[in-house]
Amino acid sequence: MSVSIKIPHMLLKYTDQKQWVKVTTDNIANCIDELITRFPELKPKLLNERGEIAHWVHLSINQEPVSPDETLKDGDELTILFAVAGG
């Protein structure tokens, strides 16, 4: 099963400027694990100190918000978004 991950612009320097990365897995947690295995510098950007998806990271599948325990289908697009705070 192939899933495409859309990488946010601010993380492209960690993925060799690849905006889309294909992985083969059936759930979001494994998807993130595979992404970090390929690009280890992403780990502190995506995970907290307990190894969980950080609270500032938001995930969507095919433009619908999802939780990290969601399952995936072949051809799904996982988008990684970051919470932005301003003042």
N, C-alpha and C positions, 0 to 999 in steps of 0.2 A: 504494500500500500504506500502510495506516494503522497506526501503533504508538502505544500510550499509555505515557508515562513517568510513574512515580510519584515525586513529589518528596518528599524527607525533610522532616519538619517544620522542622528547623533551617535549611532553604534557602527556605522559603516567602516570606520577605521579599524575595528576589531574583526571584521569579516572580509578583509581584503577588498573592500568597496563593493561587496556583493549585496544588492538590495533584496534579492530573493535567494533563499537557501532551501533546497529540497532535502527532505528526510523521509525515512521509511519507518513508520510506527503507527500505532492505533490509539494513542492517547496523548494528551497535552503534556503531562509530566515527562513521559519518555521523549517527546518531541524536544522539550527544553533541554533534557539531559543530553540528547544526541547533538544538539546545537552547541552546547558547552563543551562536549568532548571534542568537537571539531574546531571550536574557537574558545579556548580556555580563558582568555581575557574577558569574556562576557560574564563569567560566573559572578564577580562582585557587582556587576551592573544589573543582573537579573534575580539573584538569590540573596536572601538575608543570611545572617550568621548561623542560622539553624538549617540552612540548605533548602528553605522554602521559597516560593515565589515571593519576592519583596512586595511590600504594600504599595509601592509607587509604580509597580508594573501592572498594566491592565492588558488582558488578552481578549481577542475576538476571533471567532471562526466565521468566515464568509460574512463579515461585517456585523455579527451578532455577539454581544458580550457573553463570555463563558467563564466558568471556574476551571482551575487547573485539573480537576478530576474528570473532565468531559472526555468522551471518546470521539474519535475522528473517523471520517470516511475517506476513501480514496479520492484524491483531487481537492480536498479541503484546503483553504488558505487560512493560515494562522497569522494574525497580525499582532505584533507587540507594540503597545503604546505605553507612554510614560505619563503619570500624573504631573500636571504643571501647576505650580503655585505662584502666585504673584502678590504684589502688594503695592 
